[in-house]
């Protein structure tokens, strides 16, 4: 397989942001009561991923390292605003269903992680492929969770009634606890099928987090600033 195929499949399968890296869990559980809403959320996030990855890759040599995080925030927030306004204008029902989680794409850790880990270090086309792969993986995960919850909780799938299940649904799957149950079951199935190889690391510390560079850089800058201030104070005391 070529490089771009590997990048694409990496986001969909090997490093699926929700099912393997365990990122973006809040929207994955909150908007996954209906499969239709899951598709809408996935497509909206993919748009923001694609736009921000391309923009950051194009500007990566022009953005000063010390202000790269604020620049990422501005770019990602801009694309989030575009998709929010488009959904409100052309799919108002979906806009209401997604609620606060649509504008919260601007602070989705998946988007920030890809900006810092990939788009900031790779060419435009590779960054675009990475965004599509991660967006597709995110959408796939949401649809899997939402399908299980909708089928078992409402007896429907994409709004279509399923015989027998529609009259014998388990309403708990439509509630918040049902999201955690569905998520756990899907993770268990994936680990069973992959023989435990889906999640490569059992390390859930900062060192295993894809967004660690963002936190570390900020911490390093604060530590450096604190050290400088301490040095100035010490000299003044002398």
C-alpha positions as CSV (number, residue, x, y, z in Angstrom):
1,X,0.0,0.0,0.0
2,X,1.1,3.5,-0.7
3,X,1.9,6.2,1.9
4,X,-1.5,8.0,1.5
5,X,-3.5,4.8,1.8
6,X,-1.6,4.0,5.0
7,X,-2.4,7.5,6.3
8,X,-6.1,7.1,5.4
9,X,-6.5,3.6,7.0
10,X,-4.5,4.8,10.0
11,X,-7.4,7.1,11.1
12,X,-10.2,4.6,10.2
13,X,-8.8,1.4,11.6
14,X,-5.3,1.4,13.3
15,X,-5.7,4.6,15.3
16,X,-9.4,5.2,15.2
17,X,-9.8,8.3,17.4
18,X,-12.7,7.0,19.4
19,X,-12.4,3.2,19.4
20,X,-8.6,2.9,19.7
21,X,-7.2,6.2,21.0
22,X,-10.3,6.8,23.1
23,X,-10.6,10.5,22.2
24,X,-13.7,12.7,21.6
25,X,-15.8,10.6,23.9
26,X,-18.2,13.4,25.0
27,X,-19.7,14.0,21.6
28,X,-19.5,10.3,20.8
29,X,-21.8,9.5,23.7
30,X,-23.9,12.7,23.8
31,X,-25.2,12.7,20.2
32,X,-25.2,9.0,19.5
33,X,-28.8,8.3,20.4
34,X,-29.8,8.4,16.7
35,X,-27.7,7.2,13.8
36,X,-28.8,10.2,11.7
37,X,-27.4,12.6,14.3
38,X,-24.2,10.6,14.5
39,X,-23.6,10.9,10.7
40,X,-24.3,14.7,10.9
41,X,-21.8,15.1,13.8
42,X,-19.2,13.0,12.0
43,X,-19.5,15.0,8.8
44,X,-19.4,18.3,10.6
45,X,-16.2,17.3,12.5
46,X,-14.6,15.9,9.3
47,X,-15.2,19.3,7.6
48,X,-13.5,21.1,10.5
49,X,-10.6,18.6,10.5
50,X,-10.1,18.9,6.7
51,X,-10.2,22.7,6.7
52,X,-8.0,23.2,9.7
53,X,-5.5,20.6,8.6
54,X,-5.1,22.1,5.2
55,X,-4.9,25.7,6.5
56,X,-2.3,24.7,9.2
57,X,-0.2,22.7,6.8
58,X,-0.2,25.7,4.4
59,X,0.8,28.1,7.1
60,X,3.1,25.9,9.2
61,X,6.3,27.7,8.1
62,X,4.7,31.1,8.6
63,X,3.3,30.6,12.1
64,X,5.8,31.4,14.9
65,X,6.3,28.5,17.2
66,X,5.4,30.5,20.3
67,X,2.0,31.5,19.1
68,X,1.1,28.3,17.1
69,X,-1.6,27.2,19.7
70,X,-3.5,30.5,19.6
71,X,-3.3,30.4,15.8
72,X,-4.7,26.8,15.7
73,X,-7.6,28.0,18.0
74,X,-8.5,30.8,15.6
75,X,-8.4,28.6,12.5
76,X,-10.3,25.8,14.1
77,X,-12.9,28.1,15.6
78,X,-13.3,29.8,12.2
79,X,-14.1,26.5,10.4
80,X,-16.4,25.4,13.3
81,X,-18.3,28.7,12.9
82,X,-18.7,28.0,9.1
83,X,-20.1,24.5,9.6
84,X,-22.3,25.7,12.5
85,X,-23.9,28.4,10.3
86,X,-24.3,26.0,7.4
87,X,-26.0,23.4,9.5
88,X,-28.3,26.0,11.1
89,X,-29.2,27.3,7.6
90,X,-29.7,24.1,5.7
91,X,-30.4,21.4,8.3
92,X,-32.1,23.1,11.2
93,X,-33.5,19.8,12.7
94,X,-29.9,18.5,12.9
95,X,-28.7,21.8,14.3
96,X,-31.2,21.5,17.1
97,X,-30.4,17.8,17.7
98,X,-26.7,18.4,18.0
99,X,-27.1,21.4,20.2
100,X,-24.1,22.7,22.1
101,X,-21.9,19.9,20.8
102,X,-21.8,21.5,17.3
103,X,-19.9,24.6,18.4
104,X,-17.9,22.5,20.8
105,X,-16.1,21.0,17.8
106,X,-13.8,24.0,18.2
107,X,-12.3,22.4,21.3
108,X,-12.5,18.8,20.2
109,X,-9.2,17.1,21.2
110,X,-9.1,15.1,18.0
111,X,-9.0,18.3,15.9
112,X,-6.2,19.8,18.1
113,X,-4.2,16.6,18.1
114,X,-4.2,16.2,14.3
115,X,-3.2,19.9,14.0
116,X,-0.3,19.6,16.4
117,X,0.9,16.0,15.5
118,X,0.3,15.9,11.8
119,X,-0.7,19.0,9.9
120,X,2.1,21.0,11.6
121,X,4.7,18.6,10.3
122,X,3.4,17.4,6.9
123,X,2.5,18.6,3.4
124,X,-0.9,19.8,2.4
125,X,-2.1,16.6,0.6
126,X,-1.0,14.3,3.3
127,X,-2.6,16.5,5.9
128,X,-5.9,16.4,3.9
129,X,-5.8,12.6,3.7
130,X,-5.1,12.4,7.4
131,X,-8.1,14.6,8.1
132,X,-10.4,12.5,5.9
133,X,-9.2,9.3,7.5
134,X,-9.6,10.6,11.1
135,X,-13.0,12.1,10.2
136,X,-14.1,8.8,8.6
137,X,-12.9,6.9,11.7
138,X,-14.7,9.3,14.0
139,X,-17.9,9.1,11.9
140,X,-17.7,5.3,11.8
141,X,-17.4,5.1,15.6
142,X,-20.3,7.4,16.2
143,X,-22.5,5.4,13.7
144,X,-21.6,2.1,15.4
145,X,-22.5,3.4,18.9
146,X,-25.6,5.2,17.6
147,X,-26.8,2.2,15.7
148,X,-26.6,-0.1,18.7
149,X,-28.4,2.5,20.9
150,X,-31.1,3.3,18.4
151,X,-31.8,-0.3,17.5
152,X,-31.9,-1.5,21.0
153,X,-33.3,1.6,22.6
154,X,-36.0,2.7,20.1
155,X,-36.4,-0.3,17.8
156,X,-35.5,1.9,14.8
157,X,-32.5,2.5,12.5
158,X,-32.2,5.9,10.7
159,X,-35.8,6.4,11.7
160,X,-37.1,3.2,10.1
161,X,-39.0,0.8,12.4
162,X,-37.6,-2.7,12.9
163,X,-40.2,-5.4,13.4
164,X,-40.3,-7.0,16.8
165,X,-37.6,-4.7,18.2
166,X,-39.8,-1.6,17.9
167,X,-42.3,-3.1,20.3
168,X,-39.7,-4.6,22.6
169,X,-37.1,-1.8,22.9
170,X,-34.8,-1.3,25.9
171,X,-35.3,2.3,26.7
172,X,-32.2,2.5,28.9
173,X,-30.1,2.5,25.7
174,X,-31.6,5.8,24.8
175,X,-30.5,7.3,28.1
176,X,-27.1,8.5,29.2
177,X,-26.1,5.2,30.9
178,X,-26.9,3.3,27.6
179,X,-24.2,5.3,25.8
180,X,-21.6,4.0,28.2
181,X,-22.9,0.5,27.9
182,X,-22.9,0.6,24.1
183,X,-19.5,2.1,24.0
184,X,-18.1,-0.5,26.4
185,X,-19.7,-3.4,24.4
186,X,-18.2,-2.1,21.1
187,X,-14.8,-1.7,22.6
188,X,-15.0,-5.3,24.1
189,X,-16.1,-6.7,20.7
190,X,-13.2,-4.9,18.9
191,X,-10.7,-6.2,21.5
192,X,-12.1,-9.7,21.1
193,X,-11.9,-9.7,17.3
194,X,-8.4,-8.2,17.3
195,X,-7.3,-10.4,20.2
196,X,-6.5,-7.4,22.3
197,X,-4.3,-5.7,19.7
198,X,-6.6,-2.8,18.9
199,X,-5.4,-0.7,21.8
200,X,-1.6,-0.9,21.6
201,X,-0.9,0.8,24.9
202,X,-2.4,0.5,28.3
203,X,-0.7,3.7,29.3
204,X,-3.3,6.4,30.0
205,X,-0.8,8.9,31.4
206,X,0.1,12.2,29.7
207,X,2.9,10.5,27.8
208,X,0.3,8.4,25.9
209,X,-2.0,11.3,25.0
210,X,-1.9,12.7,21.4
211,X,-2.4,16.2,22.7
212,X,0.5,16.0,25.2
213,X,2.6,18.3,23.0
214,X,0.1,21.1,23.5
215,X,0.0,20.7,27.3
216,X,3.8,20.2,27.5
217,X,4.6,23.2,25.4
218,X,2.3,25.4,27.6
219,X,3.8,23.9,30.8
220,X,7.3,24.4,29.5
221,X,6.7,28.0,28.7
222,X,5.1,28.6,32.1
223,X,8.0,26.9,33.8
224,X,10.6,28.8,31.8
225,X,8.8,32.1,32.6
226,X,8.6,31.2,36.3
227,X,12.3,30.4,36.4
228,X,13.2,33.7,34.7
229,X,11.0,35.6,37.2
230,X,12.7,33.8,40.1
231,X,16.1,34.6,38.7
232,X,15.2,38.3,38.3
233,X,13.9,38.3,41.9
234,X,17.0,36.7,43.2
235,X,19.2,39.2,41.5
236,X,17.1,42.0,42.9
237,X,17.4,40.6,46.4
238,X,21.2,40.6,46.0
